[in-house]
Amino acid sequence: MAKSITAADEHSLGGRVKAWPDRVKIFYNDVRTEMKKVTAPTLKEVQATTAVVIVTVFLFGVFFFVVDTILDRVMHYVLH
């Protein structure tokens, strides 16, 4: 019987307010546990991913320049 009263109390506003400090403690403990698993990338990894991003941006820039030029010439042809 006590469990059913407690379960019903958790769904009420008062029950949620009472449970808030415990939920915050659990949340911060979970965050602390997960942050212990996080590792910073090495300098070599950062340099490699930076190079990939720079090359990809350059290739997309060239691609969109070519597509824009083609569409510009097609529209110029169609409209004139």
N, C-alpha and C positions, 0 to 999 in steps of 0.2 A: 504494500500500500504506500509506503514512503517513497518508493521509486516513482510511482505514478504521480504523486504530488510534486516531486522534484522535476519530473519531465514536463509537467504542465506549467510549473513555475518558470522553467527556462524559456518558454514561449511567451510569457507575459513581459511587459515592459520592465517591471521591477526585477524579474529574473535575469533579463538580459543586462541590465545595469549592474546587478550584483556579480555577474559572471565576467564583466568587462576586464577587471584587473587580471584575473587568471588567464583570460584569452590573450591579453597583451603580453604577459610573461611567456606564455607558450609560443606566441609569434616571435618574440625576440630571441628565445632559445633556438627556435628553428632557423632563424636568420643567422645567428652566430654559428650554428652547426654547418649550414650551407656555405658560409663565407670561409670556413676553414678548408673547404674543398677547392676553393678558387685559387688558381695560380696565374701569375702575370706572364705574358708572353715574353720570350727571349728577344734580344735585339735582332737576331737573325730572322726570327719569325715576323717581327714587325717590318723589317726591311723587305722581306719577301712579299708580304701582303700589300705593302705600300707600292711596290713595283707593279704588282698585278692590277691594283686600282688605277695607277697612272696609265698603264698600257691600255686597259679597258676603256677608260675615259677618252683617250686619244683615238682609239678605234671607233668608238661610237660617234665622236665628233666628226671624223672623216666620213663615216657612213651617212650621218644626217646631212652633212654638207653636200654629198653626192646626190642624195635623194631630193634635197631642197633645190639643187641646181636643175635636176631633171624635171621636177614638177614646175619650176619657174619657166623653163623653156617650153614645156607642153602647154602651160596656161597662156604664155605669150603667143604661141602659135594658134591656139584655139580662139583667143580673143581678138587677134589681129588678122 
